[in-house]
Amino acid sequence: MNRPPLQSQRRNQIGFGLMLLGVAVFIAFHFVSSRSFVGWKAWLEFYDETRSGRLLKDQTGLLIYSGFITLSLVVIGCPSGIHWLRRSRLLKWVLVVMTLLSAGTIWYFILRYGSNSVLLTLATAPTLTLAGLLCLKPEPPPSPPGHS
């Protein structure tokens, strides 16, 4: 059985820890409030928009909500899928691109239009997940039978 070197194990532990911290910050986003908004109300707005049918008529809103749902799934799903992330470079890099786009878009809006505590926590969650993904080292391929 091939054991990864200690440095790879340490990087993977750091990556997993950063992804868990991203989940914690994403959960905190739901309870952080600014003057006029609390994070968990994003889900209520999404539900109201979907139920009323307005969401399908508003392309910008559809893009924003689909991005938010994707960001939520990636941030929450990455730590639980670490086994597959270490085995599949394609999966890892697809998720890196997705989190980079999510985090980059939110940071762009923060820099362009100003920030509040809700947006900062929302931007920090995918940023930590991205850092965690970049720390992960792939598992070495299994050695062929008959080779030690």
N, C-alpha and C positions, 0 to 999 in steps of 0.2 A: 504494500500500500504506500502510495506517495504521500508524504506529509509536506505541506507548504513550509517554506522557511519562516522563521520567527518574524522577520520583517513584514512578510505578506500577511501573516496572522494579525499582527499589530495594525496594519493598514485596514484590514477588513473589520477589525473591532472598532477602530475609529470611524470608518465609514458607516457601520451599523449604528454606532452611537449618534452620529450626526443625523442620520435618517430618523432615529427615534426622537431626537430633539426637534426635528422638523414636524413630526406628528404632534408633539407636545405644544409647540408654538401654534400649529394649526387648530388644535383644540382650544388653546387660549384665545385665538382670534374670535371664537364664538362668544366669548364673555367680555371682551374688551369693548369699550364704547367710546365714541367721540360725542360731540355736542348733539348730533341729530341721528346717530346710527349705532346700533349694536350688531356685532358680527352675525349672530344667529338669525337676524332678520333677513339676511340674504336668501336663506332657504324659503322663508315665507313669501318674499317677493317673487322668487322663482316659481313657487307653487301658484300664486295668484296669477302671474303672467301666463303660465301654462294652462291653467284651468279656464281662464277667460278667452283664450285663443289669440290674444294680442301678440304673444311671443312669435308666432309663425309669420306675422305680418311685419315685424320689426327685425330686419336683418342684423342691425347692430346689437340689439338686445340678445338675439339668438347667438351671435358670436361670443358675447360677453358671458352669457350663462353657460354655454357649452365649454368655454375655456375654464370657467370656475369649477364645473363638474369634473372636467378632465384633471385639473390641478388637484382637486380633492382626492380623486381616485389614485393618482400617482403618488401624492404625499403619503396617503394612508397605506397604499398597497406596497410600496417599495420595501419597507422593513419586513413585511411578511413574505415577500418574494425573494429574499436575499439569496436563497439557495439557487433559484433559477437565474438571478442576476449574475452570480459568479460563474455559472456554467455557459451562459449565452451572451456572447459579445454583442450580437445583433440586438437583443432585448435591452441590454444595458445602454447601448448608444442611442437607441430609439427613445428611451426614457430620459437620457441626458438631453437630447434635443428638445423633447417636450417640456422638461422642467426649465431648460434655458430660455425657451420662448415664453413660458408662463412668467418666470421670475423677471426676465428682461422687460416684458410688457408692463408689468406692474411697477417696476422700478422706473421705467420711462415716464409713466403717468405721475408717479410721485415727484420726480425731478421737474417735470414740465408744469404740473398744476398744483403742486404742494402736497403735503402729507398730513395725516392724522394717525393716531395710534392704531386704528383699525387697519388702515392700509399698510402701515409698517409691519404689523404682525402677519398680515396676509402675504406680504412680499418676502418676509424672512423664512416662512415655512418652505417654499420651494427652493429658496436659496440654500438652506441647510440640506435639503434632500439632494440637490445638485452636487454640493460639496461631498456628501456621503457617497453618491454614485461615483464621483471621480476618484475617491479614495480606494474603491474596491479593486482588488487584484483578481484576475480570473484564475480559476483552478487550473492547474496543469493538466494537460490531456492524460488519460490513463496510459500506462506503459503497455506496449504490445505483449501478448502472452509469450512466455518463455524468456523475457528480459527482466532482469532484476535491477 
